[in-house]
Structure formats: structure tokens, C-alpha cells
Amino acid sequence: MLREVTAIRYVTPLREGGSLPGVVEADDLGTYVVKFRGAGQGPRALVAEVIAGELARSLGLPVPELARVELDPVVARAEPDEEVQELIKASAGGNLGMDFLPGALGYDPVAHPVESGLASRVIAFDAFVENVDRSWRNPNLLIWHGGLWLIDHGATLYFHHNWPRAESVVHRPYKWDDHVLKPYAGDLASEGPALAERITPDLLAEVIALVPEEWLEDGDRDAYLNHLSARAAQPEAWLP
């Protein structure tokens, strides 16, 4: 299971995110960037965050720690913004928190060259989870203490927005023409297959098991496992 914390104070919204995430203090004295289940994208975005984020971590990629953040709507009383108030009230219960990285910089592909092996592994991972949000327009990468960190995976696994059609796109190729790390991925031919070999049904089952039950519908765990296992079995279909 994900580590569980309780929100005690809403600090500030992050308005650059489409789902209006916010910085929240929790009872473990930690600070988290929280994505709310009551946002327009709904709980499926939180499911994608957990499955993709924890899979990336299991594959050795740098992802801030994730946690389930219990939210009491009473937290909204101190927030003057009516939009944020409504969002918090609609998100009572479990939400998704990502460890806040204080002082982190947004990734700039010109100012922050990335080692070829790491860039290649990130692209291979993004290809597997079909991440449409790693372009130069919206890298969803941070630089923290001199290292690269992967964030915001809510737009991955987008097959789950249309389960009846999911089987027909299980081997869908990955479009990576505008991937922000493409100029640095000189080792993709070797790093891609090596990473793909590590994506096993057992690993996928472990990652999917971390998703809180309240964000899922009946049969979802098996559906995710079957789809992703089938995709992992044919890396030649999706690896760039």
C-alpha cells in the first residue's frame, strides 16, 4: 500500500496544472503536491499516477515519493478561493500526494543536458505507459539537487478512459517525435529493450496492488494487469 498521511493545511494552488493540484501540509510534517479525486479528470488520473509513477520507481527512474492523502473538507474553511473550496469539498477521503521538492527548477532542455542512458530509459518507460505529456511544451520534468525527476503521470495509460476499445490498442506504437529528451537518447537501441525486459507481470501486479481500492471499479485491477502484461510482452510494437 501507499504510505498514508492526513492533510492538515491547504497551502497554495498550482494553477499551471489542468486539474488544479495544490500544495498541502500533512500530519507527518511533510509537504505534498496533491492531485484531488474531485477534479475534472476524476480518480482515473490518480490511478495512472500510481501505476506509472511506482512502475518508474521500480525501474530505477527518479520519481518523488507518492502517498495517499486523507482529506477532511474542513480544510477548505481557511481557503478564500471559492473554486479551491469546492474542489476540496468534492475530494473528501483519499487523494494522491507527491512529495514536494522545495527549490526544484522546471526542466530546460537547453540548460540541462541529460545523460544518454537515463534519457533513453525515460523514453522507453514513457513509450510503455504511452505518456503524451513529456514534450518540449510540457516536459513534466524537474531538476532538483542537480538531478532529473519525473513528475505528473496522470495523462498516461489513457486506454483506461475507453475500456471497451482497450484491447484493440494494446500494442499501439508510441509517438515520440516531440519528446523533450529525444536529442539526448543516444542509447535507446540498447537501453530500451533492457528496460522492457524488466517489465514483468509480477512487477506490474505489485505496482497495481498499490492503487487504493476506492479509486477503482470492480474488475479494474485484472483489467490493468491483463492490458499492461500484453503490452509488455511485445516491446517491438511500442519501443521507438
ABEGO torsion letter per residue (X at the ends): XBBBBBBABBABBBAABAAGBBBBBBAAGBBBBBBBAABAAEAAAAAAAAAAAAAAAAAGBBBBBBBBBBBBAAAAAABABAAAAAAAAAABEBBBBBBBBBGBBBBBAAABBBBAAAAAAAAAAAAAAGBAAABAABAGBBBBGGBBBBBGAAABGAAAABAAAAAAAAABBBBAAABAAAAABAAAAAAAAAAAAABBAAAAAAAAAABBAAABBBGAAAAAAAAAAAAAABAAAABX
